[in-house]
């Protein structure tokens, strides 16, 4: 039993910024990693950025220098600060967690997704 609450999506003009949040709760013993993925119309889901419990970060080449991922371990929350947004960033953004449940079994869970629309 895990819940992911995503927020921060919306409509923004090209060059603008948005900040996505994802808060995890439920039967979680520990979180190994959290990240953001996106799926644009007509395209497959792709990795945007991930961050591990140890602070290791990975970005897609398309967002390097524009997006910043961060976390608040005490709140089991991950953020994605998106700056200099481009029309090609338009997609549904999904939060993902890799965690251990109460039985210390490794699991993965996806959020429902939040829409990001960028217009020129």
Short mmCIF file of the C-alpha atoms (twelve columns), coordinates in Angstrom:
data_MODEL
# 
_entry.id   MODEL 
# 
loop_
_atom_site.group_PDB 
_atom_site.id 
_atom_site.type_symbol 
_atom_site.label_atom_id 
_atom_site.label_alt_id 
_atom_site.label_comp_id 
_atom_site.label_asym_id 
_atom_site.label_seq_id 
_atom_site.Cartn_x 
_atom_site.Cartn_y 
_atom_site.Cartn_z 
_atom_site.pdbx_PDB_model_num 
ATOM 1   C CA . UNK A 1   0.000  0.000  0.000   1 
ATOM 2   C CA . UNK A 2   1.749  3.071  -1.340  1 
ATOM 3   C CA . UNK A 3   0.439  6.459  -2.329  1 
ATOM 4   C CA . UNK A 4   2.132  9.048  -4.503  1 
ATOM 5   C CA . UNK A 5   0.720  12.554 -4.575  1 
ATOM 6   C CA . UNK A 6   1.953  14.561 -7.538  1 
ATOM 7   C CA . UNK A 7   1.421  18.277 -7.978  1 
ATOM 8   C CA . UNK A 8   2.771  21.320 -9.774  1 
ATOM 9   C CA . UNK A 9   1.858  20.624 -13.359 1 
ATOM 10  C CA . UNK A 10  0.044  23.123 -15.479 1 
ATOM 11  C CA . UNK A 11  0.159  25.483 -18.419 1 
ATOM 12  C CA . UNK A 12  3.189  27.697 -18.908 1 
ATOM 13  C CA . UNK A 13  4.642  29.868 -21.647 1 
ATOM 14  C CA . UNK A 14  7.881  28.845 -23.309 1 
ATOM 15  C CA . UNK A 15  10.805 30.072 -21.252 1 
ATOM 16  C CA . UNK A 16  8.844  29.846 -18.035 1 
ATOM 17  C CA . UNK A 17  9.197  27.580 -15.038 1 
ATOM 18  C CA . UNK A 18  7.270  24.966 -13.110 1 
ATOM 19  C CA . UNK A 19  8.049  23.010 -9.972  1 
ATOM 20  C CA . UNK A 20  6.739  19.478 -9.628  1 
ATOM 21  C CA . UNK A 21  6.374  17.718 -6.294  1 
ATOM 22  C CA . UNK A 22  5.810  14.081 -5.439  1 
ATOM 23  C CA . UNK A 23  5.138  12.941 -1.896  1 
ATOM 24  C CA . UNK A 24  5.230  9.246  -1.052  1 
ATOM 25  C CA . UNK A 25  3.401  7.621  1.822   1 
ATOM 26  C CA . UNK A 26  2.116  4.249  2.934   1 
ATOM 27  C CA . UNK A 27  3.818  0.975  3.762   1 
ATOM 28  C CA . UNK A 28  7.347  2.143  3.094   1 
ATOM 29  C CA . UNK A 29  10.333 0.969  5.069   1 
ATOM 30  C CA . UNK A 30  12.839 2.972  3.081   1 
ATOM 31  C CA . UNK A 31  13.164 4.642  -0.303  1 
ATOM 32  C CA . UNK A 32  16.133 3.802  -2.477  1 
ATOM 33  C CA . UNK A 33  15.431 6.211  -5.307  1 
ATOM 34  C CA . UNK A 34  12.850 8.603  -6.647  1 
ATOM 35  C CA . UNK A 35  12.549 10.048 -10.084 1 
ATOM 36  C CA . UNK A 36  10.540 11.650 -12.819 1 
ATOM 37  C CA . UNK A 37  9.608  10.226 -16.185 1 
ATOM 38  C CA . UNK A 38  7.522  11.734 -18.935 1 
ATOM 39  C CA . UNK A 39  5.475  10.654 -21.895 1 
ATOM 40  C CA . UNK A 40  4.741  13.065 -24.713 1 
ATOM 41  C CA . UNK A 41  1.960  12.548 -27.260 1 
ATOM 42  C CA . UNK A 42  2.941  9.850  -29.712 1 
ATOM 43  C CA . UNK A 43  6.139  9.002  -27.854 1 
ATOM 44  C CA . UNK A 44  7.265  6.390  -25.370 1 
ATOM 45  C CA . UNK A 45  7.847  7.123  -21.727 1 
ATOM 46  C CA . UNK A 46  11.353 8.389  -21.049 1 
ATOM 47  C CA . UNK A 47  13.492 9.121  -18.042 1 
ATOM 48  C CA . UNK A 48  13.768 12.766 -17.045 1 
ATOM 49  C CA . UNK A 49  15.739 12.672 -13.806 1 
ATOM 50  C CA . UNK A 50  16.380 10.380 -10.853 1 
ATOM 51  C CA . UNK A 51  17.934 10.796 -7.441  1 
ATOM 52  C CA . UNK A 52  19.011 8.059  -5.042  1 
ATOM 53  C CA . UNK A 53  18.959 8.062  -1.278  1 
ATOM 54  C CA . UNK A 54  22.695 8.680  -1.402  1 
ATOM 55  C CA . UNK A 55  22.281 11.737 -3.583  1 
ATOM 56  C CA . UNK A 56  23.338 10.345 -6.953  1 
ATOM 57  C CA . UNK A 57  21.555 12.193 -9.749  1 
ATOM 58  C CA . UNK A 58  20.947 11.310 -13.360 1 
ATOM 59  C CA . UNK A 59  19.405 13.592 -15.994 1 
ATOM 60  C CA . UNK A 60  18.264 13.042 -19.513 1 
ATOM 61  C CA . UNK A 61  20.467 14.928 -21.956 1 
ATOM 62  C CA . UNK A 62  17.481 16.930 -23.155 1 
ATOM 63  C CA . UNK A 63  16.936 18.544 -19.751 1 
ATOM 64  C CA . UNK A 64  20.485 19.003 -18.471 1 
ATOM 65  C CA . UNK A 65  21.115 22.574 -17.433 1 
ATOM 66  C CA . UNK A 66  17.410 23.374 -17.313 1 
ATOM 67  C CA . UNK A 67  15.879 20.951 -14.810 1 
ATOM 68  C CA . UNK A 68  16.951 20.273 -11.249 1 
ATOM 69  C CA . UNK A 69  15.866 17.303 -9.175  1 
ATOM 70  C CA . UNK A 70  16.002 17.390 -5.392  1 
ATOM 71  C CA . UNK A 71  14.564 15.530 -2.437  1 
ATOM 72  C CA . UNK A 72  13.465 15.906 1.142   1 
ATOM 73  C CA . UNK A 73  14.101 12.537 2.734   1 
ATOM 74  C CA . UNK A 74  12.294 13.442 5.937   1 
ATOM 75  C CA . UNK A 75  9.122  14.070 3.940   1 
ATOM 76  C CA . UNK A 76  9.645  11.298 1.381   1 
ATOM 77  C CA . UNK A 77  9.251  13.949 -1.271  1 
ATOM 78  C CA . UNK A 78  11.011 14.576 -4.562  1 
ATOM 79  C CA . UNK A 79  10.926 17.814 -6.534  1 
ATOM 80  C CA . UNK A 80  11.626 18.727 -10.109 1 
ATOM 81  C CA . UNK A 81  12.389 22.360 -10.805 1 
ATOM 82  C CA . UNK A 82  11.874 22.969 -14.510 1 
ATOM 83  C CA . UNK A 83  13.288 26.174 -15.963 1 
ATOM 84  C CA . UNK A 84  13.539 27.481 -19.510 1 
ATOM 85  C CA . UNK A 85  10.695 25.251 -20.554 1 
ATOM 86  C CA . UNK A 86  10.315 24.428 -24.216 1 
ATOM 87  C CA . UNK A 87  7.301  23.242 -26.215 1 
ATOM 88  C CA . UNK A 88  8.989  19.857 -26.546 1 
ATOM 89  C CA . UNK A 89  8.774  19.484 -22.768 1 
ATOM 90  C CA . UNK A 90  5.028  19.074 -23.098 1 
ATOM 91  C CA . UNK A 91  4.151  15.698 -21.616 1 
ATOM 92  C CA . UNK A 92  2.555  13.861 -18.758 1 
ATOM 93  C CA . UNK A 93  5.148  13.648 -16.001 1 
ATOM 94  C CA . UNK A 94  5.136  10.563 -13.785 1 
ATOM 95  C CA . UNK A 95  6.722  10.165 -10.395 1 
ATOM 96  C CA . UNK A 96  8.457  6.869  -9.696  1 
ATOM 97  C CA . UNK A 97  9.838  5.406  -6.490  1 
ATOM 98  C CA . UNK A 98  12.016 2.406  -5.775  1 
ATOM 99  C CA . UNK A 99  11.503 1.357  -2.201  1 
ATOM 100 C CA . UNK A 100 11.392 -1.413 0.361   1 
ATOM 101 C CA . UNK A 101 8.033  -2.167 1.891   1 
ATOM 102 C CA . UNK A 102 7.357  -3.057 5.512   1 
ATOM 103 C CA . UNK A 103 8.622  -6.583 4.838   1 
ATOM 104 C CA . UNK A 104 11.818 -5.124 3.364   1 
ATOM 105 C CA . UNK A 105 10.951 -6.406 -0.076  1 
ATOM 106 C CA . UNK A 106 12.070 -4.213 -2.928  1 
ATOM 107 C CA . UNK A 107 9.232  -2.629 -4.850  1 
ATOM 108 C CA . UNK A 108 8.530  -0.026 -7.502  1 
ATOM 109 C CA . UNK A 109 5.525  2.270  -7.788  1 
ATOM 110 C CA . UNK A 110 4.254  4.883  -10.234 1 
ATOM 111 C CA . UNK A 111 2.176  7.981  -9.710  1 
ATOM 112 C CA . UNK A 112 -0.865 8.869  -11.760 1 
ATOM 113 C CA . UNK A 113 0.964  11.588 -13.671 1 
ATOM 114 C CA . UNK A 114 0.637  15.341 -13.924 1 
ATOM 115 C CA . UNK A 115 0.215  17.256 -17.175 1 
ATOM 116 C CA . UNK A 116 2.757  19.862 -18.237 1 
ATOM 117 C CA . UNK A 117 1.832  22.005 -21.216 1 
ATOM 118 C CA . UNK A 118 4.211  24.556 -22.720 1 
ATOM 119 C CA . UNK A 119 3.019  27.029 -25.335 1 
ATOM 120 C CA . UNK A 120 4.958  29.427 -27.519 1 
# 
